[in-house]
Amino acid sequence: MERMERPVKAVNRAVNDLGGYIRAQRATAQISLRQLAKRAGVSNPYLSQVERGLRKPSAEILQQIANALRISAEALYVRAGILESRPGGPVVDAILADTELNDRQKQVLLDVYTSFRGENAASGAVPVRDPEPRDEPESRESRDGTAVHEAVRSESEE
């Protein structure tokens, strides 16, 4: 009996997490439950139940909700447990969750990001986390009042 309870609890957690995620995305987009329901083509009570974790929507309904929120359907599928999470962690999640990018822009960013990661992995390059601060050029005014920039040299260079 205990074996069956674990998957059920995991599904319930995923559904609750999905509902909270949809609610958070709706709040970020600053639209009401009614507006989202209308845009997604679902009823107000149904969407409310989804947000509260009482219903598990189908992939088709998730697609409609994602389109209405202008977010990636993939992000909702991952939250719902329909798809496995992509490697890439928080960067990929942030790109997929950005409501100001359309699906094509998100895909281009993901392709570039994946390409850079692949190049680094293939070359064995370790990305620099905290680059050294660069010397900022000093500005001074010339005789005619225009700015003149000079590179600041460290004592070790002199």
VMD Tcl script that draws the C-alpha trace (Angstrom):
set ca {
  {0.00 0.00 0.00}
  {2.84 2.39 0.86}
  {4.36 1.90 -2.62}
  {1.25 3.37 -4.24}
  {1.14 6.36 -1.88}
  {4.56 7.68 -2.91}
  {3.73 8.23 -6.61}
  {0.35 9.71 -5.68}
  {2.00 12.16 -3.28}
  {4.58 13.07 -5.93}
  {1.84 13.73 -8.49}
  {-0.11 15.82 -5.98}
  {3.02 17.85 -5.20}
  {3.66 18.42 -8.92}
  {0.06 19.53 -9.48}
  {0.22 21.95 -6.52}
  {3.57 23.27 -7.76}
  {2.11 23.71 -11.25}
  {-0.87 25.64 -9.91}
  {1.35 27.91 -7.86}
  {3.59 28.46 -10.86}
  {0.63 29.39 -13.08}
  {-0.67 31.74 -10.37}
  {2.76 33.38 -10.05}
  {3.07 33.81 -13.82}
  {-0.43 35.29 -13.94}
  {0.49 37.75 -11.18}
  {3.69 38.67 -13.02}
  {1.71 39.29 -16.20}
  {-0.74 41.36 -14.11}
  {-3.87 39.70 -15.42}
  {-6.85 38.49 -13.47}
  {-8.01 34.90 -13.21}
  {-11.00 35.77 -15.42}
  {-8.82 37.37 -18.06}
  {-6.49 34.38 -18.17}
  {-9.40 31.94 -18.30}
  {-10.92 33.85 -21.22}
  {-7.60 34.06 -23.10}
  {-6.90 30.36 -22.52}
  {-10.41 29.28 -23.46}
  {-11.19 27.58 -20.13}
  {-13.77 28.33 -17.47}
  {-13.01 30.47 -14.42}
  {-13.78 27.65 -11.95}
  {-11.60 25.19 -13.85}
  {-8.62 27.57 -13.91}
  {-9.13 28.34 -10.23}
  {-9.05 24.61 -9.46}
  {-5.85 24.22 -11.51}
  {-4.20 27.06 -9.59}
  {-5.22 25.52 -6.27}
  {-3.85 22.12 -7.31}
  {-7.23 20.41 -7.43}
  {-7.08 19.59 -11.15}
  {-4.31 18.34 -13.39}
  {-4.77 19.91 -16.83}
  {-4.01 18.08 -20.05}
  {-1.07 19.00 -22.26}
  {-3.50 20.76 -24.61}
  {-4.91 22.94 -21.81}
  {-1.36 23.69 -20.60}
  {-0.49 24.83 -24.14}
  {-3.51 27.17 -24.13}
  {-2.57 28.56 -20.70}
  {1.05 29.04 -21.79}
  {-0.03 30.90 -24.93}
  {-2.38 33.10 -22.89}
  {0.44 33.90 -20.42}
  {2.95 34.31 -23.26}
  {5.33 31.83 -21.66}
  {6.88 28.63 -22.94}
  {4.59 25.62 -22.90}
  {7.72 23.58 -22.19}
  {8.08 25.29 -18.80}
  {4.54 24.24 -17.89}
  {5.08 20.70 -19.19}
  {8.17 20.35 -16.98}
  {6.24 21.68 -13.95}
  {3.40 19.26 -14.68}
  {5.79 16.32 -14.97}
  {4.97 15.75 -18.64}
  {8.54 16.53 -19.76}
  {11.88 16.02 -18.09}
  {13.77 19.14 -17.14}
  {16.42 20.23 -19.64}
  {20.02 20.47 -18.55}
  {21.17 24.02 -18.06}
  {19.54 24.82 -14.77}
  {18.51 28.31 -13.81}
  {19.64 29.98 -17.05}
  {17.35 27.82 -19.17}
  {14.53 28.23 -16.63}
  {14.93 32.01 -16.67}
  {14.84 32.18 -20.46}
  {11.77 29.95 -20.64}
  {9.96 31.91 -17.92}
  {10.65 35.36 -19.42}
  {7.27 36.79 -20.46}
  {8.82 39.55 -22.57}
  {10.34 37.14 -25.09}
  {8.38 35.27 -27.71}
  {8.91 31.54 -28.37}
  {11.24 32.17 -31.33}
  {13.45 34.53 -29.31}
  {13.60 32.05 -26.45}
  {14.62 29.26 -28.81}
  {17.39 31.38 -30.35}
  {18.75 32.26 -26.89}
  {18.62 28.61 -25.84}
  {20.43 27.56 -29.03}
  {23.20 30.12 -28.46}
  {23.51 29.17 -24.79}
  {23.65 25.45 -25.62}
  {26.25 26.14 -28.32}
  {28.49 28.05 -25.91}
  {28.21 25.31 -23.29}
  {29.05 22.70 -25.90}
  {32.11 24.63 -27.08}
  {33.36 25.04 -23.52}
  {32.83 21.36 -22.77}
  {34.59 20.27 -25.98}
  {37.61 22.50 -25.40}
  {37.81 21.76 -21.71}
  {37.61 25.48 -21.06}
  {36.64 26.52 -17.58}
  {34.50 29.66 -17.64}
  {35.82 32.57 -15.59}
  {33.42 33.24 -12.73}
  {34.82 36.45 -11.25}
  {36.85 38.36 -13.80}
  {39.57 40.70 -12.56}
  {38.40 44.31 -12.48}
  {39.73 46.25 -15.43}
  {41.55 49.52 -15.10}
  {39.13 52.26 -16.06}
  {40.47 55.08 -18.20}
  {40.90 58.40 -16.47}
  {39.33 61.45 -18.05}
  {40.67 64.97 -18.03}
  {39.81 68.03 -20.02}
  {42.06 69.27 -22.78}
  {42.68 72.95 -23.38}
  {39.67 73.17 -25.71}
  {37.32 71.57 -23.14}
  {36.97 68.14 -24.76}
  {37.48 65.02 -22.69}
  {40.76 63.18 -23.02}
  {40.92 59.55 -21.88}
  {44.12 57.97 -20.71}
  {44.60 54.39 -19.62}
  {45.59 54.02 -16.01}
  {48.72 51.95 -15.63}
  {49.35 49.93 -12.57}
  {52.65 50.27 -10.76}
  {53.71 46.83 -11.99}
  {53.48 47.98 -15.64}
  {55.82 50.93 -15.12}
}
mol new
graphics top color blue
foreach p $ca { graphics top sphere $p radius 0.5 }
foreach p [lrange $ca 0 end-1] q [lrange $ca 1 end] { graphics top cylinder $p $q radius 0.2 }
display resetview
